[in-house]
């Protein structure tokens, strides 16, 4: 048996005082709490003696900053993989956290025609495809060891649903993927044999300003 574990981590809390749907916009880094979340996860890996041999992150600033403490803790270079990037969205840049009613304006109705695709952004099937490819790459790179991939909520949830054989379309409010959470994919050889979920920085969620929907203590601010 050649056991390999790929940990797919979501970034920490983002500095976003205007409540924008930041998506792929450049320049959105972590808050002080977000940096603490990233360090907490790195410390958790070290404390349990994780055998991490690769750290790979989305090219976006918040993901790179989240991955940095783990790469440093294990003396590894921080690699980037564009396949781990946030899902594209036509609503990017909107202050949805400040005024969610704005989404109901008629000018945006055209984006809601096919919610199961979804029509407002990158199709779920495309997200699942690129995330699966990133996971497969990490499996080859870290064969027999562990790797950490840092990505974003929607892509991680889509990958997890794909791996579990679930319908990709889902209610965003049901997402189990809190800030700095870790979804681990466990392989025996090339066969996926298990998926686990952990929140090493869970104690930092209460009070976090998380504009992304989900079922964590970092509730959607309205």
Number of C-alpha atoms within 10 A of each C-alpha: 7 11 17 25 25 26 25 26 30 28 31 34 28 23 18 18 10 12 21 18 18 21 19 17 14 11 11 16 21 23 17 12 18 25 22 19 28 28 22 21 25 23 16 14 18 15 9 8 9 15 16 23 19 23 25 26 30 23 21 25 19 27 30 21 22 30 31 22 21 26 20 13 14 17 12 15 14 17 16 18 17 15 21 27 22 23 18 15 18 13 17 16 14 18 18 21 21 15 12 12 9 14 15 9 8 8 9 13 11 10 16 13 11 10 13 14 16 16 16 19 16 15 18 22 16 14 25 22 15 17 24 21 14 17 22 13 13 23 23 12 14 20 20 18 17 23 25 26 27 31 30 26 24 20 23 27 22 25 24 23 16 19 15 13 9 12 11 20 15 15 10 14 13 12 18 19 24 28 30 34 26 25 23 21 22 20 20 15 15 14 11 15 11 13 16 11 15 17 20 18 22 18 11 20 22 11 11 19 22 23 21 22 20 21 15 20 17 21 19 16 14 10
